[in-house]
Amino acid sequence: MKPTILVTGATGFIGLELSRYLAAQGLKPRLLVRRPDRTLLVSGLDATVVPGDLQDPASLDRAVRGVDTIIHLGGRALFERYELVQGTLLQGSVALMRAAIQANVGSFIFASSLLTYASQSEVIDAATPLQPQGGYGRAKAEAEHILEEMAKTAGMRLAILRLPHTYGPGSLLFDQIRRGWMFQPGPGTNVYSHMHVHDSARLLTEVALSNWSGSSPVADAQPCTWRDFFRVCREFYPYFRYLRLPYGLALGGAALAEGFFGLLRRPAMMTRDAIRSFNLNLAVQPGLVWDDLGLNPEFPTVREGLADVVCRSMPFAWRPSVHDRCRCYLDKGGCPVNEPPEKI
Ligand SMILES: NC(=O)c1ccc[n+]([C@@H]2O[C@H](COP(=O)([O-])OP(=O)(O)OC[C@H]3O[C@@H](n4cnc5c(N)ncnc54)[C@H](OP(=O)(O)O)[C@@H]3O)[C@@H](O)[C@H]2O)c1
């Protein structure tokens, strides 16, 4: 029998891709939606929508009833101060786990982050000790620790995947790249791990359907520097320009932006924590968790992944140049326009 899977954060960037993927697999997921107006985003899917808020325990009790597995993505996923993010990332996760234990949910999959690690001179593997970065990394690491204790006591299967930078159509980064320019804060020579959002959704699904438990960083098959990431973007989207900002200047600008958005009571995207995070060396050993499940990323490097994202999300006028350069598709025997529509 197919398990009933609850997805939190279903209307977010990764959650939406995951919800689509689960629905396409015929798993009819249950989707926790916080803002009623965002139900529209998932209304076309073969899924059930339940209203709920991580900060409203009664709504969580209702949402988890009869659920076999939870894939927990929801929360204020921004590089902000600890006081601003811990209410959802930490307290909300603990409240969800409490409700899950009460309802005898069998498995809990938690989307954590590479920002639970400090900058590394070696690749990160499952044995690398945690050293959280910024308020966001701290809230995630604390949530991991408490969820582990709770799951152990309750005898529940817990899988913690520390996701790398996840990119895809609709991500905040690509929203900026679509505009044709962005600042690269710092030299961009640090090595970072990435993953295409489709592979994040696939991996979360496969872990949910398996018996895999434990905690591990995950990524695609090849970390790269930000400089390379943007260079590949530009190769596929020549209209795009990135401007290098010296690190100190970027930090100063971010401090001003934080103050400005703070006055408007709106979240700032480019915070000082975001600039610092961007400049860490966070390269994950390829194959972690993927190998355990006998799988490979569909987009093993940013070369394949960015080609796909540019094809899907950039203005139509630029597509011919993308097709010419899109080696991964050419190697597969054709450009994306010749592929069946569901693969585009
Ligand atoms: N994207 C990455 O590169 C990346 C990397 C590592 C880890 N992660 C983790 O992966 C998860 C998903 O990331 P994302 O990029 O998809 O984030 P996102 O686009 O910001 O989505 C966050 C989701 O959480 C929901 N949410 C926020 N507060 C909530 C609350 N109080 N109750 C219930 N739901 C709430 C949001 O609902 P609304 O739609 O109503 O706002 C949204 O659906 C996050 O936990 C993040 O920390 C992401």
The ligand as a Gaussian input file, in Angstrom:
#p B3LYP/6-31G(d) Opt

LIG

0 1
 N       16.803000      26.332000      -1.013000
 C       17.979000      25.923000      -0.573000
 O       19.027000      26.159000      -1.214000
 C       18.063000      25.156000       0.722000
 C       19.329000      24.681000       1.143000
 C       19.420000      23.968000       2.321000
 C       18.295000      23.714000       3.077000
 N       17.075000      24.187000       2.669000
 C       15.898000      23.922000       3.514000
 O       14.878000      23.327000       2.725000
 C       13.605000      23.804000       3.169000
 C       12.854000      24.407000       1.996000
 O       13.621000      25.479000       1.456000
 P       13.018000      26.447000       0.328000
 O       14.176000      27.059000      -0.347000
 O       12.005000      25.715000      -0.446000
 O       12.313000      27.549000       1.229000
 P       11.072000      28.522000       0.878000
 O       10.884000      28.647000      -0.579000
 O       11.314000      29.770000       1.664000
 O        9.819000      27.762000       1.466000
 C        9.557000      27.720000       2.832000
 C        8.197000      27.112000       3.017000
 O        7.914000      27.075000       4.426000
 C        6.625000      27.580000       4.635000
 N        6.490000      28.167000       5.958000
 C        7.110000      29.269000       6.435000
 N        6.693000      29.510000       7.687000
 C        5.790000      28.550000       7.988000
 C        4.985000      28.275000       9.114000
 N        5.024000      29.046000      10.199000
 N        4.155000      27.230000       9.063000
 C        4.086000      26.426000       7.964000
 N        4.809000      26.632000       6.875000
 C        5.669000      27.691000       6.881000
 C        6.421000      28.623000       3.562000
 O        5.039000      28.867000       3.407000
 P        4.499000      30.077000       2.478000
 O        4.538000      29.521000       1.076000
 O        3.143000      30.326000       2.981000
 O        5.444000      31.205000       2.682000
 C        7.068000      27.925000       2.377000
 O        6.156000      27.037000       1.782000
 C       13.856000      24.803000       4.279000
 O       13.698000      24.158000       5.514000
 C       15.307000      25.206000       4.080000
 O       15.897000      25.570000       5.278000
 C       16.938000      24.899000       1.507000

